[in-house]
Amino acid sequence: MEGWQWDGKTKLDAQGLHSSIQSLETIVSIVALKNVLAPLRGITVKLQKRDINIHSAYKQISSVIAVVASIREDTDNVFKDWYSEISSLAEKVDITLQIPRLAGQQKHRSNQPANSTEEYYKCAIVIPFVDYMLSEINLLENTHVYILFKVFRLE
């Protein structure tokens, strides 16, 4: 790679990507993604198969909704476990665990008042992401199949 001649835009893009990867926000986001999307893995694989039973799919979707809802209900305790993973990853890439500088008026990122780094990232990244995922998963309840199961009590 030493002999390669990179243009200015490519170098700038690479530096920006490197910088964003080495931010605590990115690490928190990756850990949240991994843990919130994990319950979806089984159902997404099974829904792609032709031989899935509709009743089985309904139960699995209900189960995923319950798991993500339980993550949201117990965010304080769940995030403590996630935070230890975040701390470990941050240490490996030499990132200091600290709250970003807070400003009086913030336009481009969350400006959550918090007493600790853990509380800040829980409120600024994790809770909004879990809420978003829960709302998106709950949209499945409006699908025709899901409604039929509820109407005809096929549970």
LINCOR-V970926 format. One record per residue. N is the residue number from 1. PSI is psi in whole degrees, 0 to 359 (999 if undefined). Layout:
# LINCOR-V970926
[[N	PSI] [N	PSI]]
This chain:
# LINCOR-V970926
[[1	342] [2	328] [3	353] [4	144] [5	108] [6	140] [7	166] [8	320] [9	317] [10	317] [11	316] [12	317] [13	317] [14	318] [15	319] [16	317] [17	316] [18	317] [19	317] [20	326] [21	327] [22	38] [23	150] [24	326] [25	319] [26	317] [27	315] [28	316] [29	317] [30	316] [31	319] [32	314] [33	311] [34	314] [35	327] [36	325] [37	345] [38	316] [39	340] [40	343] [41	311] [42	313] [43	324] [44	323] [45	315] [46	326] [47	343] [48	350] [49	153] [50	333] [51	19] [52	137] [53	135] [54	321] [55	318] [56	317] [57	317] [58	313] [59	320] [60	321] [61	317] [62	321] [63	317] [64	317] [65	317] [66	320] [67	313] [68	323] [69	323] [70	327] [71	317] [72	319] [73	328] [74	37] [75	321] [76	310] [77	320] [78	317] [79	335] [80	318] [81	317] [82	323] [83	327] [84	323] [85	319] [86	314] [87	317] [88	314] [89	318] [90	320] [91	321] [92	327] [93	15] [94	51] [95	132] [96	135] [97	103] [98	156] [99	136] [100	155] [101	129] [102	142] [103	162] [104	320] [105	123] [106	132] [107	332] [108	359] [109	170] [110	145] [111	53] [112	127] [113	133] [114	152] [115	342] [116	165] [117	317] [118	313] [119	319] [120	308] [121	330] [122	314] [123	326] [124	328] [125	308] [126	308] [127	312] [128	323] [129	315] [130	318] [131	317] [132	312] [133	319] [134	318] [135	321] [136	318] [137	323] [138	341] [139	335] [140	334] [141	345] [142	3] [143	157] [144	315] [145	316] [146	318] [147	318] [148	318] [149	320] [150	317] [151	314] [152	6] [153	55] [154	13] [155	999]]
